[in-house]
Structure formats: C-alpha cells, structure tokens
C-alpha cells in the first residue's frame, strides 16, 4: 500500500492515503500555471460505517500564500465507508507557482451520530523541473 500511497494519516480508525502526480499535459509554465492530480483513499478500519460530510483544504503556493477551500463531500458525493472497506477518488489542484502544498481535514459522522475530524496528511506539490 505504501508504494501506491506513500503519504497517510490516521485519525481514530480512519486512514487517509494520498498519492500525488504532476500533470505536465495540463500545465502551462510559460503562463504561470502548474497542475497536479491527487488520489485519495479513505480506509475504514473501525467497527462502524462512517459518512464523509465535508472537506476543508489549506492550499499553500510557492510564495507562501494560503487559500482555504471548504465544501460538502468530495467530487459531488458524501460517501459512506463501511468497516473494512475503502473509498477512492481523484481530484486536482492548479497553482500559479511550480511548488506548493496541501493539507486538510474531512468532517465525518459515524453510525452512532458522532461527528469528528479526520486529518488529511500534508503533501507537497512540486513540478519535476523544480525537483531536479
């Protein structure tokens, strides 16, 4: 799992795995635009189903400028993750710098009605030309 998803964070019995890919075909460095895709896997190792209600992202560009994004669910869904199961989705992040980072949290609710925050691990956004 770590080879596919090198980054992860665990909150309670929920593990959030992240893999990041730079997308050169969607980036235009000459125009100040870089684009990454990130693949998230939410794994429920608990004993009760959980529903993802909302997300909160903090995106920081290479100049240190932060942008906060909040919204219901992910990619238009509020998935329920059953015990022993996982939920995957892919989304993207454009930046006006060749480097940056993302971190955040999901608000979830268990079948017992309790809401709680689940940490999304901090991950770097680095265009390959910058990493070399």
N, CA, C and O atoms as a GROMACS GRO file, in nm:
protein
  528
    1UNK      N    1   0.083  -0.121   0.000
    1UNK     CA    2   0.000   0.000   0.000
    1UNK      C    3   0.087   0.126   0.000
    1UNK      O    4   0.054   0.224  -0.067
    2UNK      N    5   0.197   0.123   0.075
    2UNK     CA    6   0.283   0.241   0.083
    2UNK      C    7   0.348   0.276  -0.050
    2UNK      O    8   0.381   0.392  -0.074
    3UNK      N    9   0.367   0.177  -0.137
    3UNK     CA   10   0.424   0.206  -0.269
    3UNK      C   11   0.325   0.285  -0.354
    3UNK      O   12   0.364   0.376  -0.427
    4UNK      N   13   0.196   0.251  -0.345
    4UNK     CA   14   0.093   0.322  -0.420
    4UNK      C   15   0.056   0.455  -0.356
    4UNK      O   16   0.034   0.555  -0.425
    5UNK      N   17   0.050   0.456  -0.223
    5UNK     CA   18   0.010   0.575  -0.148
    5UNK      C   19   0.117   0.604  -0.043
    5UNK      O   20   0.106   0.559   0.071
    6UNK      N   21   0.221   0.679  -0.080
    6UNK     CA   22   0.333   0.700   0.012
    6UNK      C   23   0.300   0.786   0.134
    6UNK      O   24   0.373   0.782   0.233
    7UNK      N   25   0.194   0.862   0.129
    7UNK     CA   26   0.157   0.950   0.239
    7UNK      C   27   0.028   0.901   0.303
    7UNK      O   28  -0.064   0.859   0.234
    8UNK      N   29   0.023   0.908   0.437
    8UNK     CA   30  -0.101   0.870   0.504
    8UNK      C   31  -0.108   0.933   0.643
    8UNK      O   32  -0.007   0.970   0.702
    9UNK      N   33  -0.230   0.943   0.691
    9UNK     CA   34  -0.255   0.992   0.827
    9UNK      C   35  -0.370   0.910   0.883
    9UNK      O   36  -0.464   0.875   0.812
   10UNK      N   37  -0.362   0.880   1.012
   10UNK     CA   38  -0.466   0.800   1.078
   10UNK      C   39  -0.532   0.883   1.186
   10UNK      O   40  -0.464   0.942   1.271
   11UNK      N   41  -0.664   0.887   1.183
   11UNK     CA   42  -0.743   0.950   1.288
   11UNK      C   43  -0.847   0.848   1.330
   11UNK      O   44  -0.928   0.802   1.250
   12UNK      N   45  -0.843   0.814   1.458
   12UNK     CA   46  -0.927   0.705   1.507
   12UNK      C   47  -0.895   0.581   1.425
   12UNK      O   48  -0.779   0.539   1.422
   13UNK      N   49  -0.992   0.522   1.361
   13UNK     CA   50  -0.969   0.404   1.279
   13UNK      C   51  -0.981   0.434   1.131
   13UNK      O   52  -1.002   0.344   1.050
   14UNK      N   53  -0.969   0.561   1.095
   14UNK     CA   54  -0.980   0.603   0.955
   14UNK      C   55  -0.841   0.641   0.906
   14UNK      O   56  -0.775   0.727   0.965
   15UNK      N   57  -0.797   0.577   0.796
   15UNK     CA   58  -0.667   0.609   0.738
   15UNK      C   59  -0.691   0.681   0.605
   15UNK      O   60  -0.765   0.631   0.520
   16UNK      N   61  -0.630   0.797   0.589
   16UNK     CA   62  -0.637   0.871   0.464
   16UNK      C   63  -0.500   0.856   0.396
   16UNK      O   64  -0.398   0.901   0.448
   17UNK      N   65  -0.501   0.793   0.278
   17UNK     CA   66  -0.381   0.773   0.198
   17UNK      C   67  -0.382   0.875   0.083
   17UNK      O   68  -0.488   0.907   0.031
   18UNK      N   69  -0.265   0.924   0.046
   18UNK     CA   70  -0.255   1.022  -0.064
   18UNK      C   71  -0.141   0.984  -0.158
   18UNK      O   72  -0.032   0.946  -0.115
   19UNK      N   73  -0.169   0.996  -0.288
   19UNK     CA   74  -0.065   0.986  -0.392
   19UNK      C   75  -0.082   1.109  -0.481
   19UNK      O   76  -0.194   1.146  -0.516
   20UNK      N   77   0.028   1.172  -0.518
   20UNK     CA   78   0.025   1.296  -0.597
   20UNK      C   79   0.099   1.274  -0.729
   20UNK      O   80   0.204   1.210  -0.733
   21UNK      N   81   0.043   1.330  -0.836
   21UNK     CA   82   0.106   1.321  -0.968
   21UNK      C   83   0.103   1.459  -1.033
   21UNK      O   84  -0.002   1.522  -1.041
   22UNK      N   85   0.218   1.504  -1.080
   22UNK     CA   86   0.225   1.628  -1.158
   22UNK      C   87   0.173   1.597  -1.298
   22UNK      O   88   0.206   1.492  -1.354
   23UNK      N   89   0.092   1.686  -1.354
   23UNK     CA   90   0.033   1.665  -1.487
   23UNK      C   91   0.089   1.768  -1.585
   23UNK      O   92   0.033   1.877  -1.599
   24UNK      N   93   0.199   1.735  -1.653
   24UNK     CA   94   0.260   1.832  -1.745
   24UNK      C   95   0.168   1.867  -1.862
   24UNK      O   96   0.174   1.978  -1.914
   25UNK      N   97   0.084   1.772  -1.904
   25UNK     CA   98  -0.005   1.798  -2.018
   25UNK      C   99  -0.114   1.901  -1.985
   25UNK      O  100  -0.173   1.959  -2.077
   26UNK      N  101  -0.142   1.923  -1.858
   26UNK     CA  102  -0.240   2.023  -1.818
   26UNK      C  103  -0.175   2.150  -1.762
   26UNK      O  104  -0.243   2.245  -1.724
   27UNK      N  105  -0.043   2.150  -1.758
   27UNK     CA  106   0.031   2.264  -1.704
   27UNK      C  107   0.082   2.352  -1.818
   27UNK      O  108   0.110   2.304  -1.928
   28UNK      N  109   0.093   2.480  -1.788
   28UNK     CA  110   0.146   2.578  -1.884
   28UNK      C  111   0.244   2.669  -1.810
   28UNK      O  112   0.210   2.783  -1.776
   29UNK      N  113   0.366   2.620  -1.785
   29UNK     CA  114   0.462   2.701  -1.708
   29UNK      C  115   0.488   2.839  -1.769
   29UNK      O  116   0.512   2.935  -1.696
   30UNK      N  117   0.484   2.849  -1.903
   30UNK     CA  118   0.505   2.979  -1.968
   30UNK      C  119   0.398   3.080  -1.930
   30UNK      O  120   0.419   3.201  -1.938
   31UNK      N  121   0.283   3.028  -1.889
   31UNK     CA  122   0.170   3.115  -1.849
   31UNK      C  123   0.150   3.115  -1.698
   31UNK      O  124   0.049   3.167  -1.649
   32UNK      N  125   0.245   3.057  -1.624
   32UNK     CA  126   0.234   3.057  -1.478
   32UNK      C  127   0.127   2.965  -1.426
   32UNK      O  128   0.055   3.000  -1.333
   33UNK      N  129   0.115   2.846  -1.485
   33UNK     CA  130   0.011   2.752  -1.442
   33UNK      C  131   0.071   2.611  -1.434
   33UNK      O  132   0.126   2.559  -1.532
   34UNK      N  133   0.060   2.551  -1.315
   34UNK     CA  134   0.105   2.414  -1.291
   34UNK      C  135  -0.013   2.337  -1.233
   34UNK      O  136  -0.093   2.391  -1.157
   35UNK      N  137  -0.023   2.209  -1.269
   35UNK     CA  138  -0.141   2.131  -1.229
   35UNK      C  139  -0.100   1.993  -1.178
   35UNK      O  140  -0.017   1.925  -1.239
   36UNK      N  141  -0.158   1.953  -1.066
   36UNK     CA  142  -0.134   1.822  -1.005
   36UNK      C  143  -0.267   1.749  -0.987
   36UNK      O  144  -0.371   1.812  -0.964
   37UNK      N  145  -0.263   1.618  -0.997
   37UNK     CA  146  -0.375   1.533  -0.958
   37UNK      C  147  -0.336   1.466  -0.826
   37UNK      O  148  -0.220   1.431  -0.804
   38UNK      N  149  -0.435   1.449  -0.740
   38UNK     CA  150  -0.410   1.374  -0.617
   38UNK      C  151  -0.516   1.267  -0.603
   38UNK      O  152  -0.634   1.291  -0.625
   39UNK      N  153  -0.470   1.149  -0.566
   39UNK     CA  154  -0.556   1.032  -0.548
   39UNK      C  155  -0.566   1.007  -0.398
   39UNK      O  156  -0.465   0.990  -0.330
   40UNK      N  157  -0.688   1.006  -0.349
   40UNK     CA  158  -0.713   0.985  -0.207
   40UNK      C  159  -0.783   0.850  -0.188
   40UNK      O  160  -0.877   0.816  -0.260
   41UNK      N  161  -0.736   0.775  -0.090
   41UNK     CA  162  -0.806   0.653  -0.048
   41UNK      C  163  -0.838   0.668   0.100
   41UNK      O  164  -0.748   0.688   0.182
   42UNK      N  165  -0.966   0.658   0.133
   42UNK     CA  166  -1.011   0.666   0.272
   42UNK      C  167  -1.046   0.524   0.314
   42UNK      O  168  -1.135   0.461   0.257
   43UNK      N  169  -0.975   0.475   0.413
   43UNK     CA  170  -0.988   0.336   0.456
   43UNK      C  171  -1.049   0.333   0.596
   43UNK      O  172  -1.000   0.400   0.688
   44UNK      N  173  -1.156   0.256   0.613
   44UNK     CA  174  -1.223   0.245   0.742
   44UNK      C  175  -1.181   0.115   0.810
   44UNK      O  176  -1.224   0.007   0.770
   45UNK      N  177  -1.097   0.126   0.912
   45UNK     CA  178  -1.055   0.009   0.987
   45UNK      C  179  -1.131  -0.002   1.119
   45UNK      O  180  -1.094  -0.079   1.208
   46UNK      N  181  -1.238   0.077   1.129
   46UNK     CA  182  -1.320   0.075   1.250
   46UNK      C  183  -1.429  -0.030   1.244
   46UNK      O  184  -1.431  -0.116   1.156
   47UNK      N  185  -1.520  -0.021   1.341
   47UNK     CA  186  -1.628  -0.119   1.352
   47UNK      C  187  -1.764  -0.064   1.310
   47UNK      O  188  -1.862  -0.138   1.312
   48UNK      N  189  -1.770   0.063   1.273
   48UNK     CA  190  -1.897   0.120   1.230
   48UNK      C  191  -1.880   0.196   1.098
   48UNK      O  192  -1.771   0.246   1.070
   49UNK      N  193  -1.985   0.204   1.018
   49UNK     CA  194  -1.978   0.283   0.895
   49UNK      C  195  -1.958   0.431   0.928
   49UNK      O  196  -2.002   0.478   1.033
   50UNK      N  197  -1.892   0.503   0.838
   50UNK     CA  198  -1.875   0.647   0.853
   50UNK      C  199  -1.913   0.714   0.722
   50UNK      O  200  -1.890   0.660   0.613
   51UNK      N  201  -1.972   0.832   0.733
   51UNK     CA  202  -2.007   0.912   0.615
   51UNK      C  203  -1.921   1.037   0.614
   51UNK      O  204  -1.906   1.105   0.715
   52UNK      N  205  -1.864   1.067   0.497
   52UNK     CA  206  -1.786   1.188   0.479
   52UNK      C  207  -1.884   1.302   0.451
   52UNK      O  208  -1.952   1.303   0.349
   53UNK      N  209  -1.890   1.398   0.542
   53UNK     CA  210  -1.984   1.510   0.528
   53UNK      C  211  -1.926   1.628   0.451
   53UNK      O  212  -1.990   1.683   0.362
   54UNK      N  213  -1.802   1.666   0.486
   54UNK     CA  214  -1.743   1.785   0.425
   54UNK      C  215  -1.591   1.776   0.426
   54UNK      O  216  -1.531   1.689   0.488
   55UNK      N  217  -1.530   1.871   0.352
   55UNK     CA  218  -1.385   1.878   0.342
   55UNK      C  219  -1.339   2.020   0.371
   55UNK      O  220  -1.413   2.116   0.351
   56UNK      N  221  -1.216   2.031   0.419
   56UNK     CA  222  -1.154   2.160   0.444
   56UNK      C  223  -1.008   2.148   0.402
   56UNK      O  224  -0.932   2.072   0.461
   57UNK      N  225  -0.970   2.223   0.300
   57UNK     CA  226  -0.834   2.219   0.247
   57UNK      C  227  -0.764   2.351   0.275
   57UNK      O  228  -0.826   2.458   0.271
   58UNK      N  229  -0.634   2.343   0.303
   58UNK     CA  230  -0.547   2.460   0.308
   58UNK      C  231  -0.441   2.437   0.202
   58UNK      O  232  -0.360   2.345   0.213
   59UNK      N  233  -0.443   2.520   0.099
   59UNK     CA  234  -0.351   2.508  -0.014
   59UNK      C  235  -0.254   2.625  -0.005
   59UNK      O  236  -0.295   2.741   0.003
   60UNK      N  237  -0.125   2.595  -0.007
   60UNK     CA  238  -0.022   2.697   0.004
   60UNK      C  239   0.062   2.695  -0.123
   60UNK      O  240   0.113   2.590  -0.162
   61UNK      N  241   0.077   2.810  -0.187
   61UNK     CA  242   0.159   2.813  -0.310
   61UNK      C  243   0.306   2.836  -0.272
   61UNK      O  244   0.340   2.852  -0.155
   62UNK      N  245   0.392   2.839  -0.373
   62UNK     CA  246   0.535   2.853  -0.352
   62UNK      C  247   0.576   2.986  -0.293
   62UNK      O  248   0.690   3.000  -0.248
   63UNK      N  249   0.488   3.083  -0.292
   63UNK     CA  250   0.517   3.214  -0.231
   63UNK      C  251   0.468   3.221  -0.086
   63UNK      O  252   0.486   3.322  -0.019
   64UNK      N  253   0.406   3.112  -0.039
   64UNK     CA  254   0.353   3.109   0.097
   64UNK      C  255   0.212   3.161   0.110
   64UNK      O  256   0.161   3.173   0.221
   65UNK      N  257   0.148   3.194  -0.001
   65UNK     CA  258   0.011   3.244   0.002
   65UNK      C  259  -0.085   3.126   0.020
   65UNK      O  260  -0.082   3.030  -0.056
   66UNK      N  261  -0.170   3.136   0.124
   66UNK     CA  262  -0.262   3.027   0.154
   66UNK      C  263  -0.403   3.057   0.103
   66UNK      O  264  -0.449   3.171   0.103
   67UNK      N  265  -0.468   2.951   0.061
   67UNK     CA  266  -0.607   2.957   0.019
   67UNK      C  267  -0.680   2.846   0.092
   67UNK      O  268  -0.633   2.732   0.094
   68UNK      N  269  -0.794   2.877   0.152
   68UNK     CA  270  -0.873   2.775   0.221
   68UNK      C  271  -0.997   2.745   0.139
   68UNK      O  272  -1.065   2.836   0.091
   69UNK      N  273  -1.025   2.616   0.123
   69UNK     CA  274  -1.142   2.570   0.050
   69UNK      C  275  -1.223   2.478   0.140
   69UNK      O  276  -1.170   2.387   0.202
   70UNK      N  277  -1.354   2.504   0.145
   70UNK     CA  278  -1.443   2.419   0.222
   70UNK      C  279  -1.563   2.384   0.136
   70UNK      O  280  -1.603   2.461   0.049
   71UNK      N  281  -1.620   2.267   0.161
   71UNK     CA  282  -1.738   2.229   0.087
   71UNK      C  283  -1.793   2.097   0.134
   71UNK      O  284  -1.729   2.023   0.209
   72UNK      N  285  -1.912   2.068   0.087
   72UNK     CA  286  -1.975   1.941   0.121
   72UNK      C  287  -1.911   1.828   0.043
   72UNK      O  288  -1.880   1.842  -0.076
   73UNK      N  289  -1.891   1.716   0.110
   73UNK     CA  290  -1.845   1.595   0.044
   73UNK      C  291  -1.718   1.612  -0.036
   73UNK      O  292  -1.640   1.705  -0.016
   74UNK      N  293  -1.699   1.518  -0.129
   74UNK     CA  294  -1.587   1.521  -0.223
   74UNK      C  295  -1.639   1.481  -0.360
   74UNK      O  296  -1.720   1.389  -0.371
   75UNK      N  297  -1.594   1.548  -0.462
   75UNK     CA  298  -1.635   1.528  -0.601
   75UNK      C  299  -1.786   1.504  -0.614
   75UNK      O  300  -1.830   1.415  -0.687
   76UNK      N  301  -1.864   1.584  -0.541
   76UNK     CA  302  -2.009   1.577  -0.550
   76UNK      C  303  -2.073   1.463  -0.474
   76UNK      O  304  -2.192   1.437  -0.492
   77UNK      N  305  -1.999   1.394  -0.390
   77UNK     CA  306  -2.053   1.280  -0.314
   77UNK      C  307  -2.025   1.297  -0.166
   77UNK      O  308  -1.930   1.364  -0.125
   78UNK      N  309  -2.110   1.235  -0.087
   78UNK     CA  310  -2.088   1.221   0.057
   78UNK      C  311  -2.087   1.071   0.086
   78UNK      O  312  -2.185   1.016   0.136
   79UNK      N  313  -1.976   1.006   0.054
   79UNK     CA  314  -1.973   0.860   0.058
   79UNK      C  315  -1.981   0.802   0.199
   79UNK      O  316  -1.934   0.863   0.296
   80UNK      N  317  -2.040   0.685   0.208
   80UNK     CA  318  -2.038   0.605   0.330
   80UNK      C  319  -1.932   0.498   0.311
   80UNK      O  320  -1.932   0.426   0.210
   81UNK      N  321  -1.841   0.487   0.407
   81UNK     CA  322  -1.736   0.387   0.401
   81UNK      C  323  -1.764   0.283   0.509
   81UNK      O  324  -1.760   0.313   0.629
   82UNK      N  325  -1.793   0.164   0.466
   82UNK     CA  326  -1.825   0.055   0.557
   82UNK      C  327  -1.699   0.004   0.627
   82UNK      O  328  -1.589   0.023   0.576
   83UNK      N  329  -1.714  -0.059   0.743
   83UNK     CA  330  -1.598  -0.116   0.812
   83UNK      C  331  -1.524  -0.215   0.721
   83UNK      O  332  -1.586  -0.297   0.653
   84UNK      N  333  -1.393  -0.204   0.720
   84UNK     CA  334  -1.311  -0.292   0.639
   84UNK      C  335  -1.306  -0.257   0.492
   84UNK      O  336  -1.244  -0.328   0.413
   85UNK      N  337  -1.372  -0.148   0.452
   85UNK     CA  338  -1.377  -0.106   0.312
   85UNK      C  339  -1.305   0.027   0.294
   85UNK      O  340  -1.262   0.089   0.391
   86UNK      N  341  -1.292   0.068   0.168
   86UNK     CA  342  -1.228   0.196   0.139
   86UNK      C  343  -1.306   0.269   0.030
   86UNK      O  344  -1.387   0.210  -0.041
   87UNK      N  345  -1.278   0.397   0.018
   87UNK     CA  346  -1.338   0.483  -0.084
   87UNK      C  347  -1.224   0.560  -0.150
   87UNK      O  348  -1.142   0.620  -0.081
   88UNK      N  349  -1.220   0.559  -0.283
   88UNK     CA  350  -1.117   0.628  -0.358
   88UNK      C  351  -1.177   0.738  -0.443
   88UNK      O  352  -1.288   0.726  -0.494
   89UNK      N  353  -1.102   0.847  -0.458
   89UNK     CA  354  -1.138   0.949  -0.555
   89UNK      C  355  -1.012   1.022  -0.600
   89UNK      O  356  -0.910   1.020  -0.532
   90UNK      N  357  -1.023   1.085  -0.716
   90UNK     CA  358  -0.913   1.163  -0.772
   90UNK      C  359  -0.963   1.304  -0.799
   90UNK      O  360  -1.073   1.323  -0.851
   91UNK      N  361  -0.883   1.401  -0.763
   91UNK     CA  362  -0.916   1.541  -0.790
   91UNK      C  363  -0.788   1.611  -0.833
   91UNK      O  364  -0.684   1.548  -0.849
   92UNK      N  365  -0.796   1.742  -0.851
   92UNK     CA  366  -0.680   1.815  -0.899
   92UNK      C  367  -0.663   1.948  -0.830
   92UNK      O  368  -0.753   2.000  -0.765
   93UNK      N  369  -0.542   2.002  -0.847
   93UNK     CA  370  -0.509   2.132  -0.788
   93UNK      C  371  -0.420   2.211  -0.882
   93UNK      O  372  -0.309   2.170  -0.912
   94UNK      N  373  -0.469   2.326  -0.930
   94UNK     CA  374  -0.384   2.415  -1.008
   94UNK      C  375  -0.315   2.515  -0.915
   94UNK      O  376  -0.372   2.556  -0.814
   95UNK      N  377  -0.194   2.553  -0.950
   95UNK     CA  378  -0.123   2.658  -0.876
   95UNK      C  379  -0.060   2.754  -0.976
   95UNK      O  380  -0.037   2.719  -1.092
   96UNK      N  381  -0.032   2.875  -0.930
   96UNK     CA  382   0.038   2.971  -1.015
   96UNK      C  383   0.188   2.975  -0.982
   96UNK      O  384   0.258   3.066  -1.024
   97UNK      N  385   0.234   2.875  -0.907
   97UNK     CA  386   0.377   2.857  -0.879
   97UNK      C  387   0.411   2.710  -0.903
   97UNK      O  388   0.322   2.624  -0.904
   98UNK      N  389   0.540   2.681  -0.923
   98UNK     CA  390   0.583   2.544  -0.953
   98UNK      C  391   0.593   2.455  -0.829
   98UNK      O  392   0.619   2.335  -0.840
   99UNK      N  393   0.572   2.514  -0.713
   99UNK     CA  394   0.573   2.437  -0.589
   99UNK      C  395   0.460   2.484  -0.500
   99UNK      O  396   0.405   2.592  -0.518
  100UNK      N  397   0.426   2.400  -0.405
  100UNK     CA  398   0.323   2.434  -0.308
  100UNK      C  399   0.296   2.313  -0.221
  100UNK      O  400   0.372   2.216  -0.220
  101UNK      N  401   0.186   2.320  -0.148
  101UNK     CA  402   0.149   2.206  -0.064
  101UNK      C  403   0.000   2.213  -0.032
  101UNK      O  404  -0.066   2.316  -0.048
  102UNK      N  405  -0.051   2.099   0.014
  102UNK     CA  406  -0.191   2.089   0.056
  102UNK      C  407  -0.197   2.012   0.186
  102UNK      O  408  -0.116   1.923   0.212
  103UNK      N  409  -0.295   2.046   0.268
  103UNK     CA  410  -0.327   1.971   0.390
  103UNK      C  411  -0.472   2.001   0.421
  103UNK      O  412  -0.531   2.094   0.366
  104UNK      N  413  -0.529   1.922   0.508
  104UNK     CA  414  -0.668   1.948   0.538
  104UNK      C  415  -0.730   1.846   0.630
  104UNK      O  416  -0.661   1.773   0.702
  105UNK      N  417  -0.864   1.843   0.626
  105UNK     CA  418  -0.940   1.751   0.712
  105UNK      C  419  -1.077   1.725   0.650
  105UNK      O  420  -1.132   1.807   0.577
  106UNK      N  421  -1.129   1.608   0.682
  106UNK     CA  422  -1.267   1.574   0.647
  106UNK      C  423  -1.348   1.574   0.776
  106UNK      O  424  -1.298   1.534   0.881
  107UNK      N  425  -1.472   1.620   0.767
  107UNK     CA  426  -1.565   1.602   0.877
  107UNK      C  427  -1.647   1.478   0.845
  107UNK      O  428  -1.706   1.468   0.737
  108UNK      N  429  -1.649   1.385   0.938
  108UNK     CA  430  -1.721   1.261   0.919
  108UNK      C  431  -1.821   1.240   1.032
  108UNK      O  432  -1.810   1.301   1.139
  109UNK      N  433  -1.918   1.153   1.005
  109UNK     CA  434  -2.014   1.116   1.107
  109UNK      C  435  -2.024   0.964   1.110
  109UNK      O  436  -2.036   0.898   1.007
  110UNK      N  437  -2.019   0.911   1.232
  110UNK     CA  438  -2.033   0.767   1.249
  110UNK      C  439  -2.179   0.726   1.255
  110UNK      O  440  -2.267   0.812   1.266
  111UNK      N  441  -2.205   0.598   1.248
  111UNK     CA  442  -2.343   0.550   1.256
  111UNK      C  443  -2.405   0.577   1.393
  111UNK      O  444  -2.526   0.569   1.410
  112UNK      N  445  -2.320   0.609   1.492
  112UNK     CA  446  -2.370   0.646   1.625
  112UNK      C  447  -2.410   0.793   1.634
  112UNK      O  448  -2.457   0.838   1.739
  113UNK      N  449  -2.392   0.869   1.524
  113UNK     CA  450  -2.431   1.010   1.520
  113UNK      C  451  -2.322   1.106   1.562
  113UNK      O  452  -2.342   1.228   1.555
  114UNK      N  453  -2.208   1.057   1.605
  114UNK     CA  454  -2.098   1.144   1.648
  114UNK      C  455  -2.021   1.194   1.526
  114UNK      O  456  -1.983   1.116   1.439
  115UNK      N  457  -1.998   1.327   1.521
  115UNK     CA  458  -1.915   1.383   1.414
  115UNK      C  459  -1.772   1.400   1.466
  115UNK      O  460  -1.750   1.421   1.585
  116UNK      N  461  -1.677   1.389   1.375
  116UNK     CA  462  -1.537   1.402   1.411
  116UNK      C  463  -1.457   1.442   1.289
  116UNK      O  464  -1.498   1.420   1.175
  117UNK      N  465  -1.340   1.502   1.316
  117UNK     CA  466  -1.249   1.546   1.210
  117UNK      C  467  -1.146   1.437   1.182
  117UNK      O  468  -1.094   1.374   1.274
  118UNK      N  469  -1.119   1.416   1.053
  118UNK     CA  470  -1.019   1.319   1.011
  118UNK      C  471  -0.910   1.395   0.935
  118UNK      O  472  -0.940   1.468   0.840
  119UNK      N  473  -0.786   1.379   0.976
  119UNK     CA  474  -0.674   1.452   0.916
  119UNK      C  475  -0.640   1.399   0.778
  119UNK      O  476  -0.632   1.278   0.756
  120UNK      N  477  -0.621   1.493   0.684
  120UNK     CA  478  -0.564   1.462   0.553
  120UNK      C  479  -0.417   1.497   0.565
  120UNK      O  480  -0.384   1.608   0.605
  121UNK      N  481  -0.326   1.404   0.531
  121UNK     CA  482  -0.184   1.436   0.551
  121UNK      C  483  -0.137   1.551   0.464
  121UNK      O  484  -0.188   1.573   0.354
  122UNK      N  485  -0.040   1.624   0.515
  122UNK     CA  486   0.025   1.732   0.441
  122UNK      C  487   0.102   1.670   0.325
  122UNK      O  488   0.174   1.572   0.345
  123UNK      N  489   0.088   1.725   0.204
  123UNK     CA  490   0.166   1.674   0.093
  123UNK      C  491   0.215   1.788   0.006
  123UNK      O  492   0.149   1.891  -0.010
  124UNK      N  493   0.334   1.766  -0.051
  124UNK     CA  494   0.400   1.867  -0.135
  124UNK      C  495   0.352   1.857  -0.278
  124UNK      O  496   0.319   1.749  -0.328
  125UNK      N  497   0.348   1.972  -0.344
  125UNK     CA  498   0.320   1.982  -0.487
  125UNK      C  499   0.447   2.042  -0.547
  125UNK      O  500   0.477   2.160  -0.528
  126UNK      N  501   0.522   1.959  -0.620
  126UNK     CA  502   0.650   2.004  -0.676
  126UNK      C  503   0.658   1.962  -0.821
  126UNK      O  504   0.654   1.843  -0.852
  127UNK      N  505   0.670   2.059  -0.910
  127UNK     CA  506   0.686   2.028  -1.053
  127UNK      C  507   0.823   1.963  -1.072
  127UNK      O  508   0.920   2.005  -1.008
  128UNK      N  509   0.835   1.861  -1.158
  128UNK     CA  510   0.961   1.787  -1.174
  128UNK      C  511   1.082   1.875  -1.207
  128UNK      O  512   1.191   1.848  -1.156
  129UNK      N  513   1.068   1.974  -1.288
  129UNK     CA  514   1.183   2.059  -1.324
  129UNK      C  515   1.239   2.131  -1.201
  129UNK      O  516   1.358   2.163  -1.196
  130UNK      N  517   1.153   2.156  -1.102
  130UNK     CA  518   1.196   2.224  -0.981
  130UNK      C  519   1.266   2.126  -0.889
  130UNK      O  520   1.358   2.165  -0.816
  131UNK      N  521   1.225   1.999  -0.894
  131UNK     CA  522   1.282   1.899  -0.803
  131UNK      C  523   1.422   1.858  -0.844
  131UNK      O  524   1.497   1.805  -0.762
  132UNK      N  525   1.459   1.880  -0.968
  132UNK     CA  526   1.590   1.835  -1.018
  132UNK      C  527   1.701   1.931  -0.979
  132UNK      O  528   1.817   1.908  -1.013
   0.00000   0.00000   0.00000
